[in-house]
Amino acid sequence: MVRIDLPVNVGAAAARNWLMKEPQGMESDFAVYLDDDVEVEPDWISRFGAAVEAYPEAGVWGCKVLDYSVPSVMQSVDLHIIQPVG
């Protein structure tokens, strides 16, 4: 596993585009983007690995994101991947 930190804060979208073009990212089978203020469970990477094994046909894997100060609030639940028709 390789960790890449950007030298400046360019915003989430620009950072992901930047990191996608880094040699380590281009050579990897998988990439995980975590913001600097995220808190994850100690076993988060093995849980993602289990999801990849369980659903190898998927093109993207994700997780439920909760608000830190109000854990009953989920973040970004208004975004959905739409299945292609046909």
Secondary structure, DSSP 8 states (H G I E B T S, - for coil): ------SS---HHHHHHHHHTSHHHHH-S------TT----TTHHHHHHHHHHH-TT-S------B-SS-TTSBSSTT--------
